[in-house]
Amino acid sequence: MKFLNRLFQLTLSISALATACAALPSVDANKSEPVQPMQTSEIVAPVTAVNINDLGRKCLRPYTDDSLWNVPIDWAKAKFHPDTDKMIAAFFKESNWVGSDVSKYSPNIYFIDNATPLIPVKLQEGRSPRIVNADSVIEYGESGGTVLIPIPAYARPASGTDGELTLINIDTGEEWGLIKGRILDAGSWQAGGVYKYSVYSSGIPPEGFAQRGAGLGGFAGIVRPCEVERGYIGHAVTIAYDYPCKPEVCAANGWPPFIPPFTKTDGIGATQFDIPEGARLVIKPEIAKDEILRACSGVQGCIVWTLNMQEYGGFIVDNSGHPKTYGEGNATAHWDAAIWSEDMLRNIPPDWYAVIDWNYPAVSVP
């Protein structure tokens, strides 16, 4: 039985959930109408001690039920920001569509367990590991030290200078993340940053957490193949562009440098209405489903992502060279280019997007 369990985990990691979801509905190649989202509580259930083993197998979402990521927008409460049109113009100042290149700069995700071997990871000088306990306290390890992290022998960091890697321990709920990771000759690793978090937590680490621009981990907001294939994402996504506003530009507009509960920014945008990190971008709710189907030309990833942007939206969390959203890295996801591609959102009109006013509640917490 132990051998079978290990074999299952290896297979799941290599296929990056695609085979685990293959039996679920997908788009009929002869029709432009997408599958209807599966409306069961199992799909959007938060991870618990009982069902964490199903995080990959049944495509459950991480973090608490009242997490910022997991509560849909309440359109009876939510308002567009008064400067939304100017912010959207700034968002699309260099490109008029949102990309998603999963070949690089997107985290490779591996599901591990307590039997996964511990591998030494040497941190760059001046960098300390960040260990989050109880979603409120950060313990900082030795600067430039070595950390033992459970990493499978077949794991690889994402392509690109960010070198992201995310590891989810199904026995403990631990979420490990590396950035600027690379494998050394002796089989050990080097990284520019390391963190340990938990899928039982809120998805918003405390102040001092620095893995991604707005202060979040590598797993939050990432779209996985099983979510697209079943026809329903069920959580907010992550978005980046060139560039979220630097603090003094935000201040000139009377805006905070970042939107709580996010805790930091790496924004460098100098355009007057560049958007603060932590702001929520949406597709306007009045856009009809048949309009979305036409714009997406039947591409499942485009349809599912755009509908999800009406229900949950996406948080701006990083700088990037162009507007983009994050799918799981292709090295583990093995995306089918027919359902998720870099230019699948090319025909979504810029005027469909809006920025939620962060000064008003946008959700009703369960």
C-alpha positions in Angstrom: 0.0 0.0 0.0 2.8 2.4 0.8 4.3 1.7 -2.6 1.0 2.4 -4.3 0.6 5.7 -2.4 4.0 6.9 -3.4 3.4 5.8 -7.0 0.2 7.8 -7.0 1.9 10.9 -5.7 4.7 10.7 -8.3 2.3 10.3 -11.1 0.2 13.2 -9.9 3.2 15.5 -9.7 4.5 14.5 -13.1 1.2 15.0 -14.8 0.5 18.1 -12.7 -3.0 17.2 -12.1 -4.1 17.0 -15.8 -4.6 13.2 -15.7 -6.3 13.5 -12.3 -8.9 15.7 -13.9 -9.2 13.9 -17.2 -12.5 12.3 -16.4 -14.1 15.6 -15.7 -16.1 17.4 -18.4 -14.4 19.6 -21.0 -15.3 21.7 -24.0 -16.9 19.8 -26.9 -14.5 20.5 -29.8 -17.6 20.9 -32.1 -19.3 23.5 -30.0 -18.4 27.0 -28.8 -20.6 26.6 -25.7 -18.4 25.7 -22.7 -19.2 23.1 -20.1 -21.4 24.3 -17.3 -19.5 24.8 -14.0 -20.0 21.9 -11.6 -22.0 23.4 -8.8 -21.0 21.3 -5.8 -19.6 22.3 -2.5 -16.7 19.8 -3.0 -15.3 21.9 -5.9 -14.8 25.0 -3.8 -14.4 23.5 -0.4 -11.4 24.8 1.6 -8.7 22.3 2.6 -9.1 20.6 5.9 -7.2 18.0 7.8 -9.6 15.4 6.4 -9.5 16.3 2.7 -6.0 17.7 2.2 -5.1 14.5 0.3 -7.7 15.6 -2.3 -6.1 19.0 -2.9 -4.7 17.7 -6.1 -6.8 14.6 -6.8 -10.2 16.4 -6.4 -8.9 19.9 -7.3 -9.8 21.5 -4.0 -8.7 25.0 -3.3 -6.3 26.0 -0.5 -6.8 28.4 2.4 -9.7 29.1 4.7 -13.3 29.4 3.6 -13.3 33.2 4.5 -10.0 33.8 2.8 -9.7 36.8 0.6 -9.1 34.4 -2.3 -12.1 32.2 -1.7 -15.1 34.6 -1.2 -16.9 35.7 -4.4 -17.6 39.4 -5.1 -20.9 40.6 -3.8 -22.1 42.8 -6.6 -24.8 44.3 -4.4 -22.0 45.9 -2.3 -19.0 46.2 -4.7 -18.4 49.5 -6.5 -16.1 50.5 -9.3 -13.3 53.0 -8.3 -14.1 56.5 -9.5 -10.8 56.5 -11.5 -11.3 53.0 -12.9 -11.3 54.1 -16.5 -8.0 56.0 -16.0 -6.5 53.1 -14.2 -7.5 50.6 -16.9 -5.9 52.9 -19.5 -2.7 52.9 -17.5 -2.9 49.1 -17.1 -3.1 48.7 -20.9 -0.7 51.5 -21.8 1.8 49.1 -23.5 -0.4 46.2 -24.5 -4.2 45.9 -25.0 -4.6 42.3 -23.8 -3.7 40.1 -20.8 -1.2 37.3 -21.5 -0.3 34.1 -19.6 3.0 32.5 -20.6 3.2 29.3 -18.5 6.6 28.4 -20.0 8.4 30.7 -17.6 7.8 33.0 -14.6 5.0 30.8 -13.3 5.6 28.4 -10.4 6.1 24.7 -11.0 3.9 22.9 -8.3 4.7 19.6 -6.8 2.7 17.6 -4.3 4.9 15.8 -1.7 4.5 14.0 1.6 6.5 13.2 4.8 8.5 10.6 2.9 9.9 13.2 0.5 13.7 13.5 1.1 15.0 16.7 2.7 17.4 18.6 0.4 19.8 21.3 1.5 19.0 24.7 0.0 21.6 27.4 0.3 20.2 30.9 0.5 21.9 33.9 -1.1 23.8 36.2 1.2 21.5 38.7 2.9 18.4 36.5 2.5 16.7 34.7 5.4 14.1 31.9 5.3 10.7 33.0 6.4 8.7 30.5 8.4 5.1 31.6 9.2 3.4 30.2 12.2 -0.3 30.5 13.0 -0.7 33.0 10.2 0.5 35.8 12.4 4.2 35.2 13.4 7.2 35.1 11.1 10.3 33.3 12.2 13.5 34.4 10.3 16.2 31.9 9.8 19.9 32.5 9.4 20.8 35.0 6.7 22.6 33.3 3.9 22.2 29.9 5.7 21.1 26.5 4.5 17.6 25.2 5.0 16.5 21.5 4.6 13.4 21.4 2.4 11.4 18.3 1.1 12.1 18.4 -2.6 11.6 15.4 -5.0 14.6 14.4 -7.1 12.6 15.2 -10.2 11.6 18.7 -9.2 12.7 21.6 -11.3 12.4 25.4 -10.8 10.4 27.4 -13.3 12.3 28.8 -16.3 13.1 32.5 -16.2 15.1 34.5 -13.7 12.4 34.1 -11.0 13.1 30.3 -10.8 9.9 29.7 -8.8 9.1 26.4 -7.1 6.1 25.5 -4.9 5.8 22.3 -2.8 2.6 21.2 -1.0 2.9 18.5 1.7 -0.3 16.5 1.7 0.6 15.0 5.1 1.0 18.3 7.0 -0.5 21.1 4.8 2.8 22.8 4.7 3.4 25.0 1.7 7.0 25.5 0.8 8.2 28.1 -1.8 11.5 29.0 -3.4 12.3 31.9 -5.7 15.4 32.2 -7.9 15.9 28.5 -7.3 18.6 26.5 -9.1 20.0 23.1 -8.8 23.7 22.8 -7.9 26.1 20.1 -9.2 26.0 18.0 -6.0 22.2 17.8 -6.0 21.7 20.5 -3.5 19.9 23.7 -4.3 20.5 27.5 -4.1 17.7 30.0 -3.8 17.2 33.8 -3.5 14.3 33.2 -1.1 12.6 30.4 0.9 9.3 30.4 2.8 7.1 27.9 4.7 3.4 28.6 5.0 0.2 26.5 5.4 -2.7 25.7 3.1 -4.9 25.8 6.3 -4.2 29.6 6.7 -5.8 32.7 5.2 -3.6 32.9 2.1 -2.4 36.4 3.2 0.8 36.0 5.3 1.7 38.6 7.9 3.8 41.7 7.3 7.4 40.9 6.6 6.7 38.1 4.1 8.4 39.0 0.9 8.1 36.1 -1.6 6.0 38.0 -4.2 5.5 41.7 -4.8 2.4 42.2 -2.7 3.6 39.9 0.1 2.1 36.5 -0.7 3.2 33.0 -1.4 3.6 31.1 -4.6 0.4 29.0 -4.5 -2.1 31.8 -4.0 -4.2 32.7 -7.0 -2.5 30.3 -9.4 -4.8 28.7 -12.0 -4.3 24.9 -12.4 -5.3 22.7 -15.3 -7.9 20.7 -13.3 -9.7 24.0 -12.6 -9.9 24.9 -16.2 -10.9 21.4 -17.4 -13.8 21.1 -14.9 -15.0 24.5 -16.1 -14.7 26.5 -12.8 -11.8 28.1 -11.0 -13.5 29.0 -7.8 -11.0 31.5 -6.3 -9.5 34.9 -7.2 -6.5 34.9 -9.5 -3.2 36.8 -9.6 -2.3 39.5 -12.1 0.8 41.5 -12.9 1.6 44.3 -15.3 4.1 47.0 -16.3 3.9 48.5 -13.7 1.9 48.9 -10.4 2.4 52.4 -9.0 5.4 53.2 -6.9 4.4 54.7 -3.5 4.9 58.3 -4.4 2.7 58.0 -7.5 0.0 56.3 -5.4 0.3 59.0 -2.8 -0.1 61.8 -5.5 -3.5 60.3 -6.3 -4.4 60.1 -2.6 -4.1 56.3 -2.7 -2.3 53.9 -0.3 1.0 52.4 -1.6 -0.7 49.0 -1.5 -4.2 47.7 -0.6 -4.7 45.8 2.7 -4.7 43.1 3.7 -1.7 42.8 1.3 1.3 44.0 3.2 3.9 45.4 0.7 4.5 46.5 -2.9 7.4 46.3 -5.4 5.5 48.7 -7.7 7.7 51.0 -9.8 5.0 52.5 -12.1 5.4 56.2 -12.8 2.3 56.7 -15.0 -0.2 58.9 -13.1 -2.9 56.3 -12.7 -0.9 53.2 -12.4 -2.8 50.8 -10.0 -1.7 49.9 -6.5 -0.7 46.4 -5.8 -3.5 44.5 -3.9 -6.2 46.2 -6.0 -8.9 43.9 -7.4 -9.3 43.8 -11.2 -12.6 42.4 -12.6 -14.6 41.8 -15.7 -17.7 44.0 -15.5 -20.7 41.9 -14.4 -22.9 43.3 -17.2 -20.9 41.5 -19.9 -23.2 38.7 -21.1 -22.0 35.1 -21.3 -22.6 34.9 -25.0 -20.4 38.0 -25.5 -17.6 36.2 -23.6 -18.1 33.0 -25.7 -17.7 35.0 -28.9 -14.6 36.9 -27.7 -13.0 33.6 -26.5 -13.8 31.7 -29.7 -14.6 28.6 -27.7 -11.2 28.4 -25.9 -11.9 26.9 -22.5 -9.2 28.7 -20.6 -10.4 32.1 -21.9 -14.0 31.3 -21.1 -13.4 29.9 -17.6 -10.9 32.7 -16.7 -13.2 35.5 -17.9 -16.3 34.2 -16.1 -14.2 33.7 -13.0 -13.1 37.4 -13.2 -16.8 38.3 -13.0 -17.3 36.2 -9.9 -14.0 36.5 -8.0 -11.7 38.9 -9.9 -8.0 39.0 -9.8 -5.5 40.8 -7.5 -2.6 42.8 -8.9 0.4 41.4 -7.0 3.5 41.9 -9.1 5.5 43.8 -11.7 5.9 42.2 -15.1 6.9 43.2 -18.6 3.3 43.2 -19.8 -0.3 42.5 -18.4 -0.5 38.9 -17.4 -2.2 36.3 -15.3 -0.6 33.3 -13.7 -1.2 29.7 -14.5 0.7 26.8 -13.1 4.1 26.4 -14.7 4.0 24.1 -17.8 6.8 21.9 -16.5 4.3 20.4 -14.0 1.0 21.4 -15.5 1.6 20.1 -19.1 -1.1 22.5 -20.4 -3.0 21.6 -23.5 -2.4 24.6 -25.7 -5.9 24.2 -27.1 -7.4 25.2 -23.7 -4.7 27.5 -22.2 -2.3 29.6 -24.2 -0.3 32.8 -23.9 -2.6 34.8 -26.2 -6.0 33.2 -25.3 -7.3 36.5 -23.8 -6.2 38.6 -26.8 -9.8 39.5 -27.9 -11.2 40.4 -24.5 -11.8 44.2 -24.9 -10.0 46.4 -22.5 -13.2 48.3 -21.7 -14.6 45.0 -20.2 -12.1 45.4 -17.3 -12.7 47.6 -14.2 -11.0 48.2 -10.8 -13.0 47.6 -7.6 -13.1 50.6 -5.2 -11.0 49.4 -2.2 -12.8 51.9 0.0 -16.0 49.9 0.1 -16.6 46.2 1.0 -16.7 44.0 -2.1 -17.6 40.7 -0.5 -19.9 39.2 2.1 -17.8 37.0 4.4 -19.5 33.7 5.2 
